[in-house]
Amino acid sequence: MRKHARLAALVTALGAVLAAALVGVVAGGWNLPASAHASLVASDPAAGQRLDRLPERVTLEFSEPISAPAYVVVTAPDGSRADQGEVRVDGAEVSVALGGSAPEGTYGAAFRVVSEDGHPVTGRIGFVVGDGPLDDAAPSATASADAADPAPASTTDGDDDGGPSLGQVQVGVAVALFAVAAGLLLWSRRRTR
């Protein structure tokens, strides 16, 4: 009898520890935003903007700070690269200098950045220099052996790498802890009868 009482007390204590861990995991999960990926909130020049001449730089502003390195490739209407120099990351802003011959037409600025939660975010904006039309499909950069060049993308939303997010892991751990705690509680009640 005494052995069963100690076992029941141990199972109850273990269940209480698991329940406390469950509460901690769930409570910690509520503090995370539902979608923690960075998103493009503004750009200079703005998407679709018409300019008289090529600006000195393209600046992209995101909803949260961006981790370095970040990549921005700006292509001219003839497919040549218009970006020059290194991409600068300053908190939530990413920028790159522009230069070159600056032919009239649609320019595409493709980007690949990493948000605070570690997920890559890719996208593209287009703008026009001169009187040319705004092509919906801005020119893509020519193939390059440089692995640092981002692959052109057509959206500005987060690009999921296929792995589980931190929130999904926390929910999974919470469910597992709840199942273990419930199983131990049921087992201890059966043992004491």
Protein Blocks (a to p, Z undefined) as FASTA:
>chain_A
ZZmmmmmmmmmmmmmmmmmmmmmmmmmmmmpcfblcdcdfbdcddehiacfbdcfbdcdd
dfbdcddddddddddfkopafbgcjdddehjaccdddedjkpadddddddddddfkopac
dddddddehjbdcdfbacdddddfblkbccddfbfbdcdehiacfklmmmmmmmmmmmmm
mmmmmmmmmmmZZ
